[in-house]
Amino acid sequence: MNIKVKNGRIWLKGIKEIENNFIEVYIKNENGKASFLTYINKDGRIYIPIKIRKELKIKNDINIEKIDSVKGKDRENILIKKNEINIISIIPNKTLSNYEIIVLERDNKFHCWYSSKGRPKEIILNKKVSLQFARLLGYYQAESGKQKLKKRRGRELNFTNTKMSIIKDFIEMSGLLLDIRLWKARISYNKNLSKGELDNVIKDLKNLGITQDKIKVKTVEKIKKYGIRLYIGNSILAETIDNLNNEIKEYIIRNNEITIFKNYLQGIIAGDGNFFSNRDKNGSLHSRMYIYEEKEEYIIYHKKILESYGLNGKIKKDKNKNLYLLIISLNWNMLLKLLEYDLFNYAPHHKKRLIWSIKSHKKFRALKYLKEISKDFTAIELNDITKMGSSNSTHWIRNRVKEGLIEQFTQNNKKSWILTDEGKKIKDLINSLPSDF
């Protein structure tokens, strides 16, 4: 069927069977063939994508080979399936602008599209991502612009940071879900930054997979060295990530999933976290972790998530900076939890201070002897190993029993002591501390 083309549009007749539905249109001319997805309204008007118009050099008319009705993939309610994040569960049915989103499963990926007055770009997403993807969501929560509905404007997924190590991790994590080449980058830099250093930043971004034509640079006044803003303009992608971020927070609170918790908080802390530890004039050690947020609803979520893993804190409003602070005063057990979950893995300065805090704690001086214990032992054997004296060895054993770190063990009428599971865990954590602090 030959049909006229006007300003990139064609009008179909006799469409009652397919009106108000998604369809795939197959077209051809002397320059080749193509197909495209669209949504057909009552007036029968559809728009041929500009890319196809250019490839086929379409001018005044085009031949339509066939039109197929297309049914999208139904959404699922299961967020985590087979130890992976199930992406179909968080792709919205409609955009914030109330346009229906269709998802097609092709080439083992999800092709997502919606129809509006313009021609939104299709986004292709992987069907599943690993649980470590939660770290990207933590970065997103800390540093990204959250989705807002603005008239006649699509949404974008964006992320801003000043540390190349975090930018690198964010981009690499995003590759679990989408094609990294979709990212665009804007480098804002201080005019005093050397050309060589700026060139190295551009080179790093290119090595990560961002193409040269998608990297822009500009000078700004109020920045120490440089900052990088990553963005992809696509409403479906932006709203899908926002959905997943909201769902994953609820999931962490309801479920005991260490991998998701750990990775999500690693991203949060790398972006919006801080850690301080010092001794007062009396020699007492004080350690605190802070998380900052602009919105109260977000800081409440952080509090609930951390409380579910034994890290209890208080929320305070900083009126001067218009921020909410989650303040966690850290005792010995909490310091060990930070180490156990490696929550400062992407904040190396804080991790170094955490290790100092643990080794400076009075509890460490008592528990460091766990490193020397590898099997059952008696008080005499403990004293031979530690040289702490027989009285102190007996006292040490009594305290560790109260703490649940050791228990009595009897074999061949010989009474001795062994580490409990909790004791073995503490021993492993202490062994994990570097010796050069």
N, C-alpha and C positions, 0 to 999 in steps of 0.2 A: 504494500500500500504506500503510494507516494503522497507526501503531505507537505504543505508549505511551512516554512520556518520564518518567524518574524521576531527580530531582536532576541534570538536564542530560544524562543518559545514556540510550541506547537499546540494545536487544539484538536482534541479527539472527540468524535461523535459516537453516539450509541454506547454510552459507558455505564448504563444503570447497573449492570452486573458487577462492575469493579469500582464504582464511585465510593469515595470515602474509605479507600483501602490503599495499602502499599502495593506497588506493582513493580515489576522489572520489565523495562522496555528494551528490545533488541532492534538496533538500527544498522543500516549499511548504505554505502554509496560506492562510487568508483574508487574511492581512496581507502576503503576497508570496512571493518565491522566493529561494533562496540555495543555494550549494554550498560544500563544505569538504573539505579533504584530511585523511585520517586513515590510521591503520594498524590492521588488524583482526587480532586474535589468535584463538586457538581458541575462546574462550568467546563470541565474537560481540559483545562489548561495545564500544561506541564513544561518544565524548563530543562533544556539539554545542558548538561554541565559544560562550562567553558573549555575545560581541558579536552573533552571529547570533540567539541566544535572545532578546536584548533587542530587536533590530530587528524580528523576526517575532512578538514577544510570545508565545513558546512557553510553554505551561503543562503540559498533561497528555498531549498527543499531537501527532503531526506526520505529514504524508504524505511518503513517500519516492517520488520520481518514477523515479529510476534510480540504479544504482551502477556506476561504471566502474573497472576495474582501471587502474592508472597505472604506467607505466614511466618511471623517471628517466633523466636524461641521463648517459651514460658519461663518466668523467673522461678527460682527455687528459694526455699526458706532456710536452707542449711548453709551457714557461713563457713564452717570448717569441715572439710570432707577429706578423709584419708590423710590427715596431718598436713593439709594445704588449705589456703584460702580460696574458696569457691567464688569466682568473680561474678558468675551469673546471678548470685544471690544479692549483689549490691548495685547492679546496674539499674537505675531508676526506670520505671515504666513511662514516666513523662518528665520533661525538663521543667525547671522552675517557671518557665514561660508557658507551661501547659501544653507543649507539643509532644505527641506520642513518640516514643523511642522504639525502633525495631532492632532486634538482635538476630543476626543470621550466623549460623555455624558453618564456616567454610575454611578449608585447609587447616583444620584443627585449631582454629582461632575464632574469636567472636568479632564479627563485622557489625558495628553499631552506627545507626543513622537516624536522623529525624528530619522532618520537612517543615520549613518555615518560609517566609516571604523571600528570604535570601536563599543561598545554597550552602548550608552548613557542610563542613567537611566530615567525611566518614572517619571514624576512629577504629582501629583494629587493635584488639586487646587479647592477650593470652588468656586461656581458659582458667588457669590456676596459677597461683604464686606461692612460694614457700612462706612459712610462718615468719621468717626473718624480715619479710616485707613490712612488718609492723614498725621497724626502725624508720623507714621512710615516712610512715604516718606520724611518728613522733616528731620528726623534723618538720613535717607539714604543719602539725599543731603548733609548734613553737615559732616558726618563721614565716608561714605563708599567709596570704590574704584569704580569709574565709569567704565563702560564696554569698554574693548579694545579688538580688534581682534588680537590674537596671533597664530602663525602657530602651528598646531597640539596640540592645548590646548583649552579645554572648558572654559567657563566663570563660575564665582562663585558669589553668592550674599554674601556680607560680611559687617560687621559692627564692629567698634572698639570704646570702651569707657572706662573710668576709674571710672565711677560712677555706683554702683550696682542698684540704683534706676532707672536710665535710661536704663540700660541693662534689668532690669526686665520689664519695660514698653515696650521696643522694642520687647522682646520675646513674651509677652502676646498679643501685637498688631498683631504680625506675625501669631498667632494662629487663627486669623480671616480668614486667607487665606490658611494655610497649617498645616501639622502635625508638632508640635513643636519638636518632637523627631528626625526630620531630621537635626536639628542644631548640629554642632560641635563647640567646644569652645577651645581656646588656651589662657591660663592664663600666662601672662608675669609678673614676680614679682621681687621686689628687694630682694636680699639675706638676708637683715636684717628684712624682714617681718616675724613675728612669725609664727610657724607652726599652732598654733591655729587659727590665722586670715586667713591663707591660707585655712585651712580645712573648715572654715566658708564660704569662697567664693565658694569652691567646693560644699558645702552643699546647698548653695543658688541656684546654677545653677541646681543641681539635683532636688531641690524642684520646679524649674520652668519647669521641664520636660526633661532636657538634660540628657541622660544616661551616666553612669560612663565611659563606654568604648569610649565615644566621647569627653571626657575632657582631655586635655593635659596641662602640666605645664612646664615652663622653667624659669630660672633666667636671668635677663638682668641688665645692669649697669645703664642706664640713665632713671630711672623711680622712682618716689617718693615712691609709695607703690605697686600698681599693675594695670594692664590694661587687658581687656578682648576682644578678637577678636572672633566674631561669624561668621561662614561661612557655606554655603551649596554649594557644587559643582554641579551645574546644569545649563547649558546654557539657557534652556527655561525659568527657573525661573528668572535667573539674567537679561535676556533681557526683560522679561515681566515687572519686577519691574522698570527697566530703562525706558521702554516705558511709564508706568503709571506715573512715576515721571515727565517726559516731558509733558505728556498730562495734568496732573493735574495743572501744572504751567500755561499753556495756558487757561485752564478752569477757574481758579481763576481770571485771568485778564479779561476774556470775560463775566463772570457771577457774579452776586451778591449772592454768596453762603457763608454765614458767617461760617458755621460749617467747611467746607473744609479749608477756609482761616485761621481760628483760629487754627485748629489742625496742619496744615502744618507749620505755623509760630512758633507754640509752639515747634515743633521738630527742626526747623532751629535754633531758638534762644538758645535752650538747648544745641545744639552742637556747633554752630558757632557764638553765640551772646554775647554781653556784654552791661552793662549799668553803667553809672557813673553819679553822681549828687553831686554837692558841692556848697558852697557859696564862692564868691570871697572876697577880702579884704574890699569891699564896702557893703558887705551883700547881693549882688544879687545872686539869685539861677540860676545855670546852669546845665541842664540835657541833657545827650546825650545817644543815643543807637548806638551800632556798630554791624555790621554783616561782617564777614570775609569770603573771598572766594579766591581760587587759580585762577579760570578762570573768565575772564571778562564777558563772555556770561552768566554765572550763576549770577553774581552780578547785571547785568542789569535786569535779570528777577526778582530778589528780589526787586529791586528799583521799577519796574513797578507794582508788586503785592502790595507793601506797599502803593504806591501812589494812587492806586485804592481805598484804605481805609483811605485816608487823612493823611498818614504818609509820608511826603515828605523828601527826603534826597539827599545827594550828594555823588558821587563815587570818591574815591581817591586811587591812586596807592602807596602802601608802597614798595619802591624799596629795602629796606634793608631786608625785609622778603619775598619778591616776592609774596605779597598778594594784593588783592583789598579790600578796605574798603568801606562799605556803612555807612555814618555818618548821623544820624538824630538828629538835634538840636530840643529838645522837648519843645514846649510851653504848656500852661495849657490844651488846648483842646487835644493835642497829648498825654499828660500824662493820661488824662481820657480815651482816646481810648485804650491805653495799658492796663488800668485797665478793661475797658468794655469787651475787647476781651480776657482778661486773658492770654496775650501772654507770661508771665513769670511763668505760672503755673508749669512748669517743670524745672524752674531755681529759686528755693526758695530764694537764696541770693539776686538776682536781684529784685524779687518781694518785698522783705522786704524794699529794698532801694527805690523802686518805691512808696511804701506807705509813706515812710518818705518824699519823694520829694513832693508828693501831699499835705500832711499835712503841709509842710514847705512853700508852695507856698502862696503868698499874696492873690491870688484869693480864696484860701480855707478859709481864715479868713472872707471873705465876704459871701461866699456861704454856709458856715457851718450852717447858720440859716435856710436853706431850710429844714433841718432835723426837725425843730420845726413846720413846716407848714403841716397840714393834710387836710384843707378844705379852703373855701374862707375866706378872712381876710381883715380888714381895716388897715390903717396906725396905728391907735390907738391900735388895737388888736396886731399888730406886735410888737409894742413897749412894750406892756404888757408882751409879750412872751420873747422878746430878751433883754429888758432893755437897748437898744442902744440909747435911747433918741428920741424925736419926730422929730427933724430936721434930724437926721441920718436915722430914719425909712423912712421918705419921700424921702431922697436922695437914700437910698437903693432900694426902689421900682422903682424909676425913672431909675436907672442903670439896674435893672433886666428886665424892660420892653424893654430897648434898646437891651439887649442881647437875647430877645425872650424867657425868662424863666417864665415870668408871663404876664397875660393880664387882662384887666378890665372885671368885671362880674357884671351884673345888675339883681337884682331879687326883686320884690315888691318895686320898686323905690329906692332900696338900692344899692349904688355903692360899690363894693369891688373888691378884686383881687384873682385870682386863678392861679395855676401852669399850664403852657402849657405842652404838651407832652414832649418837650425837658426839661422843668423844672423838671418834674416827673422823667425823666431818670437820670438827674444830682443828684437829691435827692436820688434816689435808689443807685447810685454809691457811694455817700458820706456815706450813711447808711451802705454800705457793708464794709467800712474800719474798721479794728479792732480798738478798743478803747485803747489798751495797747501800743500805739506808742507815 
